[in-house]
Amino acid sequence: MRSQRRIVRPHPGDPGAPPVVLFGAGSPIIVDVQESCARLGWRITAVVKNVPGDVHASGDAPIVEATPAMRLAEPVMLPLFSPANRRHAWHHAVSLGASTFPSLIDPTSILPRRIDIAEGVYINAGCTIGAAARIGRFAFINRGASLGHHLELGEFASIGPGVTIAGQVTVGADAMIGAGAVVLPGISIGRGAIVAAGAVVHRDVPDGATVIGRPAT
């Protein structure tokens, strides 16, 4: 069993709050990540535009283009919701020298005393997580999600806003659960599976499957 980590949240203005680079200027969700950083007093030193296209970041920090010559020495956050996009951005950031990926937990979320959170995790505002949960590296939990006790959330998995997950649920790596979905107790969501927005999942979902509806099929 992995050791349980204690989460320390710096207060705004805390000199111990880390500087951070946001890697993914074109992601619409980046503005929520910027707000979480602001509430914690984390200083965003740069926002990296890693792919061509629109920039959705607010003007809190300079926008810089990713180039082969870039070297990322500061801690890096990956503000992208899609598991595939986040995994691709991680590989790209590592190729540019990134080695430190802190977890960012919005201070408005409620976490238990006993929880295991790996590197690179983002927990957005207003979430509630039950006791004895294990959150895999680079998982993404969006606004207002309610996640039950003994959750096993795999690496790079994404949980949409307003999702409700009951107790003793396992969510595989790279799985994605859409906004407002409900997962009943003891269910297993397979690796790379997709649960559509608003679905009610009452039975296990195989690896790579997509389920929709109430109940989900």
C-alpha positions, 0 to 999 in steps of 0.5 A: 500500500502506498504511504498516505501523504499530508497535504500542506496548503500555503496561505496567500502571500506565503513565501513558501508558496512555489513559483509554477509554469502552466503548460497549455495556454490553449486549454479553456480550463486554464483559467480555473487553474489560474484562479486556484493558484491565485487563491493559494498564493502560487506565483505563475511565472509563465504560461506556455503555448505548447500547440498552435491555436487560441490562447485561453489563459488570462493575463496573469503571466507572460505567454511564451511559445514552446521551442526546442531550445526551451528549458523548463526548470521551475515546477510545471502544471498541466492545465488540460482536461482531456487525458490524452492531451494531458499525457501528450503535454506531459511528454512534451514538458519532460522533453523540455527539461521539466522534472517537478510536477506539483499537485494543486488542490484548490483551498475551497475543496474538502479533503480527508485527513487520510488521502494519497495524492500523487504528483501533478494532480489538480483538484478544482474548486468546491470538490469533496473527497471521502476518506482513504482515497488514492489519487493517481498522478496527473489525475484531474478533478473538476469543479464541484465533484463529490468522490466517495471513500476508498476511491482508486483514481488512476493516473491521468484520469479526468473527472468532470464538473458535478460528478458524483462517485459513491464509495469503493469505486475504481477508475482506471488510468486515462478514463474520463467521466463527463459532467454530472455523471453518477457512479454507484458503489463498488463499480469499476471503470476500466482504463481509457473508458469514457462515461458520458455526461449525465450517465448513471453507471450501475455496472462495471465498464470495460477498458476502452468502452464508452457508456451513456444514458440513465442507466448507462449502457 
